[in-house]
Amino acid sequence: MKRKIIRIDQDLCNGCGQCLPNCPEGALQLIDNKARLVSDLFCDGLGACIGTCPLGAIHVEEREAEPYDERRVMENIAAQGANVIRAHLDHLAAHDEQGYLEQARQYLREKGIPEPSAAPGAQAAPRSCPGLRELNRRGGKVPGAASEAGAETPSQLRTWPVQLHLLNPQSSMFDGAELLIAADCVPFAHASFHEDFVRGRIPIIFCPKLDHANEQYLAKLTAIFQLHDIRSLHIAHMEVPCCSGTTALVIQALARSGKDIPIHDYTISIQGRLLAKN
């Protein structure tokens, strides 16, 4: 069957192993100093390992793979103890995989294994980091501009997160989207940023000079372009030379993806004026 499953770029992987603890399912192993996907059956394709890879070597792709088997996964997980079981259940709950979650709990009931809970007196950990919790309100009503003097100007933001480091390339928020890829100084300089740039688009922000994650960002943008039908790219950057790296990174990712997506490039002055549109 064709489904989403992780892919590890062996050229980028340095064998640090930081991804392994985030895969309690047992799909990853460190072999010959490289992280390897050892079983399609154990990989759920949700990408818990992606955010812990410091080099951006792990991506989600859609390809022919054996169907994910929750019962086989639970056989592997149950043998690793209560903490691993709890981590797996929380992982499924955080992604709202209710079907798999019920299968996992059914396995525990059949084997007479109690569902682990937090230690007595301990505060329950959040199911997922609030900064990573996805919000997609693209189908919701977009408010109009404030009409009364002094009235609050409404936000045009319809998706979350916006920082490239936190985004999941396989998210459905990118399906059929117009993307706004902006250097993170632009919203501070351009007063009508929401009305002029964010309205009707999915924003992605990063700093090409200070984030020090070019390879990771390049891989993420490439994956977003490859996995989704992107309608257009709108790149907004400041006039300062270092900010031109925003456009350069997007063009490089587009070339890697093999896609042909229309690009609109906007240059903003330090005073906040639109200097050029290409």
FILUMTI-814685 format. One line per 10 residues: number of its first residue (from 0); for each residue x, y, z of C-alpha. Coordinates in nm, 3 decimals, padded with zeros to 5 digits. Layout:
residues N
NUM	X:Y:Z | ...
end
This chain:
residues 278
0	00.000:00.000:00.000 | 00.105:00.362:-00.052 | 00.132:00.561:00.272 | 00.340:00.820:00.457 | 00.660:00.689:00.609 | 00.991:00.840:00.710 | 01.299:00.860:00.491 | 01.652:00.914:00.626 | 01.903:01.100:00.411 | 02.213:00.892:00.473
10	02.439:01.164:00.334 | 02.318:01.408:00.602 | 02.290:01.164:00.894 | 02.594:01.174:01.124 | 02.484:00.889:01.350 | 02.425:01.106:01.658 | 02.128:00.890:01.760 | 01.914:01.177:01.889 | 01.618:01.046:01.687 | 01.613:00.700:01.849
20	01.454:00.790:02.188 | 01.166:00.956:02.003 | 01.080:00.633:01.823 | 00.959:00.398:02.098 | 00.789:00.198:01.822 | 01.132:00.055:01.736 | 01.137:00.148:01.368 | 01.482:00.311:01.397 | 01.816:00.160:01.488 | 02.173:00.286:01.476
30	02.360:00.063:01.230 | 02.709:00.131:01.095 | 02.702:00.475:01.258 | 02.385:00.577:01.072 | 02.019:00.590:01.176 | 01.829:00.332:00.973 | 01.460:00.256:00.924 | 01.458:-00.117:00.999 | 01.087:-00.193:00.969 | 00.808:-00.038:00.765
40	00.565:-00.221:00.994 | 00.681:-00.020:01.296 | 00.688:00.328:01.137 | 00.360:00.516:01.181 | 00.469:00.805:00.954 | 00.380:01.071:01.215 | 00.739:01.197:01.227 | 00.809:01.218:01.603 | 01.177:01.170:01.516 | 01.196:01.466:01.274
50	01.220:01.749:01.524 | 01.507:01.591:01.716 | 01.736:01.553:01.415 | 01.986:01.842:01.431 | 02.078:01.806:01.063 | 01.734:01.774:00.906 | 01.818:01.429:00.773 | 01.473:01.280:00.842 | 01.170:01.354:00.625 | 00.829:01.208:00.562
60	00.753:01.080:00.215 | 00.468:00.890:00.055 | 00.567:00.559:-00.096 | 00.479:00.193:-00.117 | 00.528:00.040:00.229 | 00.392:-00.239:00.442 | 00.088:-00.124:00.641 | 00.166:00.004:00.990 | 00.078:-00.270:01.242 | -00.011:-00.140:01.590
70	-00.027:-00.487:01.746 | 00.325:-00.572:01.622 | 00.443:-00.237:01.756 | 00.288:-00.307:02.096 | 00.462:-00.645:02.114 | 00.791:-00.458:02.080 | 00.694:-00.171:02.312 | 00.545:-00.377:02.595 | 00.877:-00.553:02.644 | 01.050:-00.218:02.705
80	00.858:-00.127:03.019 | 00.599:00.117:03.149 | 00.780:00.439:03.054 | 00.806:00.339:02.688 | 00.444:00.226:02.682 | 00.336:00.562:02.827 | 00.548:00.752:02.573 | 00.389:00.558:02.287 | 00.033:00.615:02.408 | 00.101:00.987:02.456
90	00.249:01.002:02.107 | -00.067:00.855:01.954 | -00.292:01.081:02.162 | -00.095:01.393:02.066 | -00.156:01.317:01.697 | -00.523:01.228:01.761 | -00.469:00.875:01.631 | -00.769:00.740:01.819 | -00.791:00.417:01.618 | -00.432:00.316:01.689
100	-00.468:00.432:02.051 | -00.764:00.200:02.107 | -00.575:-00.089:01.944 | -00.282:-00.027:02.179 | -00.508:-00.020:02.484 | -00.688:-00.334:02.365 | -00.351:-00.511:02.342 | -00.269:-00.408:02.699 | -00.605:-00.537:02.821 | -00.562:-00.870:02.641
110	-00.216:-00.920:02.791 | -00.324:-00.810:03.136 | -00.082:-00.516:03.133 | -00.208:-00.210:03.325 | -00.195:00.118:03.135 | 00.089:00.317:03.292 | 00.005:00.652:03.446 | 00.215:00.942:03.573 | 00.394:00.890:03.903 | 00.179:00.972:04.210
120	00.184:01.345:04.280 | 00.355:01.425:03.952 | 00.203:01.683:03.722 | 00.088:01.529:03.398 | 00.303:01.627:03.103 | 00.130:01.802:02.814 | 00.037:01.573:02.528 | 00.239:01.791:02.292 | 00.442:02.110:02.306 | 00.206:02.410:02.266
130	00.454:02.563:02.022 | 00.428:02.255:01.801 | 00.052:02.206:01.831 | -00.086:02.255:01.483 | -00.367:02.499:01.415 | -00.537:02.512:01.078 | -00.832:02.751:01.039 | -00.801:02.796:00.663 | -01.168:02.712:00.613 | -01.285:02.964:00.873
140	-01.426:03.308:00.809 | -01.162:03.574:00.750 | -01.253:03.895:00.933 | -01.251:04.221:00.741 | -01.037:04.520:00.826 | -01.145:04.728:01.125 | -01.380:05.004:01.013 | -01.389:05.224:01.322 | -01.109:05.456:01.421 | -00.909:05.305:01.705
150	-01.066:04.961:01.657 | -00.838:04.661:01.682 | -00.698:04.543:01.349 | -00.782:04.172:01.312 | -00.513:03.912:01.261 | -00.507:03.731:00.927 | -00.314:03.435:01.070 | -00.498:03.110:01.002 | -00.231:02.848:01.072 | 00.022:02.764:01.343
160	00.315:02.719:01.390 | 00.485:02.966:01.156 | 00.856:02.920:01.235 | 01.016:02.691:00.978 | 01.203:02.495:01.244 | 00.871:02.389:01.403 | 00.674:02.308:01.089 | 00.583:01.956:00.986 | 00.637:01.921:00.608 | 00.357:01.665:00.576
170	00.092:01.888:00.738 | -00.233:01.917:00.544 | -00.226:02.294:00.599 | 00.001:02.315:00.291 | -00.243:02.139:00.054 | -00.333:02.375:-00.231 | -00.180:02.668:-00.041 | -00.029:02.997:-00.136 | 00.284:03.022:00.079 | 00.427:03.337:00.231
180	00.795:03.279:00.311 | 00.921:03.578:00.506 | 01.242:03.679:00.679 | 01.148:03.730:01.043 | 01.234:04.103:01.049 | 00.976:04.189:00.783 | 00.668:04.189:01.013 | 00.841:04.441:01.242 | 00.926:04.677:00.957 | 00.615:04.662:00.739
190	00.319:04.808:00.930 | 00.043:04.645:00.724 | 00.212:04.304:00.708 | -00.106:04.107:00.783 | -00.322:04.283:00.525 | -00.056:04.302:00.254 | 00.111:03.963:00.297 | -00.056:03.720:00.540 | -00.416:03.743:00.417 | -00.509:03.425:00.230
200	-00.161:03.273:00.263 | 00.021:03.023:00.483 | 00.315:03.204:00.649 | 00.657:03.051:00.704 | 00.925:03.261:00.876 | 01.298:03.222:00.943 | 01.618:03.424:00.955 | 01.867:03.328:00.680 | 02.158:03.477:00.874 | 02.109:03.387:01.240
210	01.918:03.056:01.247 | 02.222:02.848:01.141 | 01.998:02.577:01.000 | 02.029:02.620:00.625 | 02.057:02.249:00.543 | 01.765:02.161:00.768 | 01.556:02.446:00.629 | 01.647:02.353:00.274 | 01.534:01.995:00.335 | 01.206:02.107:00.497
220	01.114:02.349:00.220 | 01.200:02.089:-00.043 | 00.973:01.837:00.130 | 00.687:02.088:00.155 | 00.713:02.166:-00.217 | 00.733:01.796:-00.310 | 00.453:01.667:-00.088 | 00.189:01.930:-00.164 | 00.025:02.108:-00.454 | 00.156:02.458:-00.376
230	-00.016:02.726:-00.585 | 00.234:03.008:-00.544 | 00.531:03.130:-00.339 | 00.547:03.484:-00.199 | 00.891:03.572:-00.060 | 00.925:03.881:00.161 | 01.267:03.999:00.281 | 01.444:04.314:00.395 | 01.669:04.529:00.174 | 01.984:04.443:00.375
240	02.218:04.207:00.184 | 02.211:03.919:00.433 | 01.832:03.896:00.396 | 01.862:03.801:00.029 | 01.943:03.454:00.159 | 01.569:03.409:00.208 | 01.509:03.412:-00.166 | 01.821:03.207:-00.238 | 01.712:02.928:-00.005 | 01.362:02.912:-00.151
250	01.493:02.899:-00.508 | 01.737:02.622:-00.414 | 01.462:02.420:-00.247 | 01.234:02.466:-00.546 | 01.507:02.340:-00.779 | 01.560:02.033:-00.559 | 01.188:01.960:-00.550 | 01.159:01.950:-00.928 | 00.839:02.154:-00.907 | 00.745:02.459:-01.115
260	00.573:02.701:-00.876 | 00.521:03.073:-00.951 | 00.740:03.299:-00.735 | 00.666:03.657:-00.626 | 00.954:03.836:-00.453 | 00.908:04.146:-00.234 | 01.184:04.370:-00.094 | 01.104:04.582:00.214 | 01.307:04.885:00.323 | 01.427:04.937:00.680
270	01.167:05.214:00.699 | 00.899:04.959:00.608 | 00.828:05.059:00.247 | 00.778:04.814:-00.036 | 01.082:04.882:-00.255 | 01.046:04.614:-00.522 | 00.811:04.340:-00.636 | 00.928:04.078:-00.885
end
